């Protein structure tokens, strides 16, 4: 037992270290996929995408490097809580200048001219905006590419409503035609029945008149 405990203790320590959330997802002092040197956080050239980008950075960060990755947008409010931030590098990313770039554009416009290099942050898509500076995009031209899900839902609802009304109108027209046809057939059947009854009545009268004449002749 005495020889067993010294062997188990390092293994338990290693297991706890591996299962620590900060180890798996990046510790609170330095995000996963980044390197940290004091208040300087370097996440550059890591092939990071918008989905793999750390969701938070140390609050005391003063210098943040995100350049030369595969970022197309920045998540909303990502940089808003870094009150000590003094420098950010964002160049070398394929920024998509659609609705998703509005947060980055607004954040850049709130910063001093010497805060970061606006001239290096340019659009990669769509083609009509390629090469344009993100900070100097006109909001209207960005909104032209916006497709909100609730607008698509409203359009789909209108189409479905139109189809529903059209189907109901078609069914109503079919019912009206059927009723008119049924009424016409009923009228014809009634007239045929009346003519048949009238014919039988005439034949009965003729037969009744014929019987006395037959008796008198005999």
C-alpha positions, 0 to 999 in steps of 0.5 A: 500500500505504501508503494502504491500511493506514490504511484497513484498520486501523480496520476490523480494530479495529472487527471485533475489537470486534464479535467480542469475547464481552464485547461480544456477550453483555455484558462481564464488568463489566456484563451485557447489557441492564443499565447499571452505575455503579460497584458499582450494576447497574441491570436494571430496566424492561427487559422482562426475562424469566427466560430473558433475565435475565443468568446472572451479575452482577459479583462486586463488585455491591452494589446490584442493580435487577431491578424492573419486569420480566417475571420469574416466577422466579429461576434457582437460585444466581443471587444466592448468589455476590454476597458484596458485595450489600447491596440488591436490588429485585425488586418489579413482577415477575409472580412465579409461586408454584409450584416455581420460586419456592422458591429466591427464597423461601429466599433472601429468608428468609436476608436481614436484614429491612432488606436488601430490601423483602419487602412488595413481592415478591408472587405473581401466580399461581396465582390462589389465591396471588395477592397473597401475600408470597413470603417468607411462603409456606408451603412445603407450599402451594407444593409442592402445585403442583409437578409433577416430570417423574420423577413424571409418568414414573413414572405413565406407566410404571405406566399402560404396564405396566398396559396391557401386562399387560392385553394379555398377559392378553387374549392368554393368554386367547385362546390358552387359548380357542383351545387348548380349542376345538382340543382339542374339535374334535380330539376330535370329529374323532377320534370321527368317525374311529373311528365311521367305521372302526367302521361300515366294519368292521361293513359288512365283517363283514355282507358276509362273512356274506352271501357264504357264505349266497349260495353255499349258496342257489345 
